[in-house]
Amino acid sequence: MNDRQAPEWLDTLGRCGLEVTGKAAPDGPPVNAAIYAVSGFEVEPVAAVPASTSHSAEGLDEAWHHHAAQASLYGENGEFLILPPVPGGSQVGWVRVKDPVGKNLPSRICAATGSPEFMAVSVDGRHLCATSVEESDYWVVVHEF
């Protein structure tokens, strides 16, 4: 790979409309703990959107943004941490980003990656809001560390 070429995860975040404001945040929760908080056996979603409906993407976008705001995901300047939604993103770790678009983030991630799944946490690492695909539903999961 050319040294001047951006890593795939950085390009993907850009295609999602996210502005990277800093790499790795020491205050982010352990990545494995965040993954378990979203995909553990006893996880219950705060919202479930049937994937088969014609407006499922819009429903997921609306539910995620609502719950992200309720969970205090966004910092004072609109920043939050995200695990890059690419293969190996968990090895990259938390990346500090801003979302200048401010809406439809799950749909934008899906357009860039083929899946609306991603995990985001507040810059202090305490509040998680994520989306996952579970059987025939899209889930929004909120967790506090």
C-alpha positions as CSV (number, residue, x, y, z in Angstrom):
1,M,0.0,0.0,0.0
2,N,1.2,3.5,-0.8
3,D,2.2,5.4,2.3
4,R,0.2,8.4,1.1
5,Q,-3.0,6.4,0.6
6,A,-5.5,6.7,3.4
7,P,-6.5,3.5,5.3
8,E,-9.7,1.9,4.1
9,W,-11.4,2.6,7.4
10,L,-10.7,6.4,7.0
11,D,-12.0,6.4,3.5
12,T,-15.2,4.5,4.6
13,L,-15.9,7.0,7.4
14,G,-15.5,9.8,4.8
15,R,-18.0,8.1,2.5
16,C,-20.4,7.9,5.5
17,G,-20.2,11.7,5.7
18,L,-18.3,11.6,9.0
19,E,-15.4,14.0,9.7
20,V,-12.6,12.5,11.6
21,T,-11.4,14.8,14.3
22,G,-9.0,12.6,16.1
23,K,-7.8,9.0,16.3
24,A,-8.3,6.8,19.3
25,A,-9.8,8.1,22.4
26,P,-8.3,6.9,25.7
27,D,-11.7,7.4,27.4
28,G,-13.5,4.9,25.1
29,P,-14.7,1.7,26.7
30,P,-12.9,-1.5,26.0
31,V,-13.9,-2.6,22.5
32,N,-14.8,-6.1,23.6
33,A,-17.1,-4.7,26.3
34,A,-18.9,-2.6,23.7
35,I,-19.2,-5.5,21.3
36,Y,-20.7,-7.6,24.1
37,A,-23.1,-4.8,25.1
38,V,-24.5,-4.9,21.6
39,S,-24.3,-8.6,20.7
40,G,-24.5,-10.4,24.0
41,F,-27.1,-13.1,24.5
42,E,-29.3,-11.1,26.9
43,V,-29.2,-7.8,25.0
44,E,-32.6,-6.1,24.5
45,P,-33.0,-3.3,22.0
46,V,-34.6,0.0,22.8
47,A,-36.1,-0.1,19.3
48,A,-36.7,-2.8,16.8
49,V,-37.6,-1.9,13.2
50,P,-38.8,-4.7,10.9
51,A,-36.3,-5.0,8.1
52,S,-39.0,-6.1,5.6
53,T,-41.0,-2.9,5.6
54,S,-40.7,-0.4,2.8
55,H,-39.6,2.4,5.2
56,S,-37.3,0.3,7.4
57,A,-34.2,2.5,6.6
58,E,-36.0,5.7,7.5
59,G,-37.4,4.0,10.7
60,L,-33.9,2.9,11.7
61,D,-32.4,6.3,11.0
62,E,-35.1,8.0,13.1
63,A,-34.9,5.6,16.0
64,W,-31.1,5.7,16.1
65,H,-30.9,9.5,16.1
66,H,-33.6,9.8,18.7
67,H,-32.0,7.3,21.1
68,A,-28.5,8.7,20.5
69,A,-29.7,12.1,21.5
70,Q,-31.5,10.6,24.6
71,A,-28.4,8.7,25.6
72,S,-26.2,11.8,25.5
73,L,-24.0,10.4,22.7
74,Y,-23.1,13.8,21.3
75,G,-20.5,15.9,23.0
76,E,-20.7,19.7,23.3
77,N,-19.3,20.2,19.8
78,G,-21.3,17.2,18.3
79,E,-18.4,14.8,18.5
80,F,-18.6,11.1,19.4
81,L,-16.5,8.0,19.0
82,I,-17.2,5.3,16.5
83,L,-15.7,1.9,15.7
84,P,-14.9,2.0,12.0
85,P,-17.7,-0.1,10.3
86,V,-15.2,-2.1,8.3
87,P,-13.7,-5.6,8.6
88,G,-11.0,-5.2,11.3
89,G,-12.6,-2.0,12.7
90,S,-12.3,-3.3,16.2
91,Q,-8.6,-3.5,15.8
92,V,-8.5,0.1,14.7
93,G,-10.3,1.1,17.9
94,W,-12.4,4.1,18.7
95,V,-12.1,7.1,16.3
96,R,-13.3,10.6,17.2
97,V,-15.7,12.0,14.6
98,K,-18.3,14.7,14.0
99,D,-21.3,14.2,11.8
100,P,-21.8,17.5,9.9
101,V,-24.8,16.0,8.0
102,G,-26.6,15.2,11.3
103,K,-29.2,12.8,10.0
104,N,-29.7,9.4,8.4
105,L,-26.4,8.0,9.8
106,P,-27.4,4.3,9.7
107,S,-28.5,4.7,6.0
108,R,-25.3,6.5,5.1
109,I,-23.3,3.7,6.8
110,C,-25.3,1.1,4.9
111,A,-24.8,2.9,1.6
112,A,-21.0,2.9,2.2
113,T,-20.6,-0.6,3.7
114,G,-23.7,-2.6,2.7
115,S,-24.9,-2.9,6.3
116,P,-26.4,-0.4,8.7
117,E,-24.5,-2.0,11.7
118,F,-22.2,0.2,13.7
119,M,-21.3,1.2,17.3
120,A,-20.8,4.7,18.6
121,V,-20.0,6.0,22.1
122,S,-19.9,9.4,23.8
123,V,-16.5,11.0,24.0
124,D,-16.3,10.2,27.7
125,G,-16.9,6.5,26.8
126,R,-19.9,6.2,29.1
127,H,-22.9,6.1,26.6
128,L,-23.2,3.7,23.8
129,C,-25.8,3.7,21.0
130,A,-25.5,1.1,18.2
131,T,-27.4,-0.5,15.4
132,S,-27.4,-4.2,14.7
133,V,-29.2,-6.6,12.3
134,E,-31.0,-9.4,14.2
135,E,-32.9,-12.0,12.2
136,S,-35.6,-9.9,10.5
137,D,-35.2,-6.7,12.5
138,Y,-32.9,-3.8,12.8
139,W,-32.1,-3.1,16.4
140,V,-31.1,0.1,18.2
141,V,-29.2,-0.8,21.3
142,V,-28.3,1.7,24.1
143,H,-25.9,0.8,26.9
144,E,-24.3,2.8,29.7
145,F,-20.8,1.8,31.0
